Amino acid sequence: MAVSEEETERIKARYTGSELAQSYNWSYEYIAENMIVVSAQYTVDYDNTKVPYQEGALSQDFILIREYTGSGSSWLIWDGASPK
């Protein structure tokens, strides 16, 4: 897992000033200081008897936000998606 600077900047640009950000009361400053994207690469091995999901080496991006403004706050997973 690692912070993806490129995806973080893309997501911040996408949400800054958006209707969604306004609905959450996220200011420009909040997004700039309290939102990051973490990319995770991991391996999954399913037995395929109960789940029809893809297995093997997978990648996923997670958008993290701080629960409260400030560097001492915990990070929460706000959304996740498979990278393009």
C-alpha positions in Angstrom: 0.0 0.0 0.0 1.2 3.5 -0.8 -0.3 7.0 -1.2 -0.8 7.7 -4.8 0.1 11.4 -5.3 -1.3 11.4 -8.9 -4.7 9.9 -7.9 -4.8 12.1 -4.9 -4.5 15.2 -7.0 -7.0 14.0 -9.5 -9.6 13.2 -6.8 -9.0 16.5 -5.0 -9.6 18.4 -8.3 -12.7 16.3 -9.0 -14.3 17.0 -5.6 -13.2 20.5 -4.9 -16.2 22.8 -5.3 -18.5 20.0 -6.4 -22.1 19.5 -5.4 -21.1 16.4 -3.5 -18.4 18.3 -1.5 -21.0 21.0 -0.7 -23.5 18.3 0.5 -20.8 17.1 3.0 -19.8 20.7 3.9 -16.3 20.0 2.6 -14.5 23.3 2.1 -11.6 23.7 -0.3 -9.2 23.7 2.7 -10.8 20.5 4.1 -10.3 18.6 0.8 -6.8 19.9 0.3 -5.6 18.9 3.8 -7.8 15.9 4.7 -8.2 13.7 1.6 -5.8 11.2 0.1 -5.9 8.2 -2.2 -4.1 5.0 -1.2 -3.3 2.3 -3.8 -3.2 -1.2 -2.6 -1.9 -4.3 -4.5 -2.8 -7.7 -3.0 -3.3 -11.3 -4.0 -6.5 -13.2 -3.5 -7.1 -16.9 -3.9 -10.7 -18.0 -3.8 -11.9 -21.6 -4.0 -14.6 -20.5 -6.4 -17.3 -22.6 -4.7 -19.0 -19.7 -3.0 -17.9 -16.5 -4.7 -17.6 -15.7 -8.4 -15.0 -13.0 -8.0 -11.7 -12.5 -9.8 -8.7 -13.9 -8.1 -5.0 -13.4 -8.4 -3.0 -10.2 -8.2 -5.5 -7.3 -7.7 -5.2 -3.5 -7.3 -7.6 -1.1 -5.7 -7.6 2.5 -4.8 -9.1 3.8 -1.6 -10.1 7.4 -1.0 -9.4 8.3 2.6 -10.7 11.3 4.6 -9.9 12.4 8.1 -12.8 12.1 10.5 -12.0 15.6 11.9 -9.8 18.3 10.6 -6.3 18.0 11.9 -3.3 15.7 11.6 -4.2 13.8 14.8 -7.5 12.5 13.4 -8.0 9.0 12.2 -8.3 8.2 8.5 -11.5 6.6 7.3 -12.1 4.8 4.0 -14.6 6.9 2.3 -14.7 5.1 -1.1 -12.9 2.4 -3.0 -12.5 1.6 -6.7 -10.5 -0.5 -9.0 -8.0 1.7 -10.9 -8.5 2.3 -14.6 
